[in-house]
Amino acid sequence: MRFRNAELSDLGKIVEIYNSIVDSRMVTADTEKVSVESREKWFEEHNSETRPLWVVEDNDQMVGWVSFSSFHERPAYNGTVEVSIYLDASSRGKGYGKNILQYCIDNAAKFGVKNLVALIFLHNEPSLKLFRHFGFEDWGTLPNVAVLDGVERSLKILGRRVD
C-alpha cells in the first residue's frame, strides 16, 4: 500500500469514489452526487505541508483517499483536523480502512496536528467501530442535525489526541 499526495489529475477518481457512497445515506450529508468542478475549491484547500489529501494505492490502483481538513478556520484550532477516509467500492471490508487510519495517526504530528476529529453519522456503525478501535472517543453528539430522505440523522463527533 502506498500513500501519495493527490494531484489535480486524481480528482476525477476521488470524486468517483466519493459519489459511490452518496446513495447509501451512511457516510455523507450530500444528497446528490457531486461534480469534479464543484470539488476543485475543496481540492485546492489541501496542501502537502499542513492539510494533506492523499491517494491510497495498492498494486498501482487507487483503492481510496484520505484527507486532513481544517476543523475550523480560526487559527487557535490549527492543531485539530477532521480526517475523512473514502474507499473504492471494490476495496471496502478488506482492512484498508485500518491501515489508512493508522497511517494518519502515525503521521499527524508531521503536519502540526495534535487532535484528529471524525464526524460520523450515528447509524454508520462500521465507521464508528473503525475509529473506536483506534482509541477515538465520543467528543459529542449532534442529535438529528441531518435529514436524509426524510429521516433525521444524528452526527457523532469522535476525537483522539495524537501527540
Secondary structure, 3 states (H helix, E strand, C coil): CEEEECCHHHHHHHHHHHHHHHCCCCCCCCCCCCCCHHHHHHHHCCECCCECEEEEEECCEEEEEEEEEECCCCHHHCCEEEEEEEECHHHCCCCHHHHHHHHHHHHHHHHCCCEEEEEEECCCHHHHHHHHHCCCEEEEEEEEEEEECCEEEEEEEEEEECC
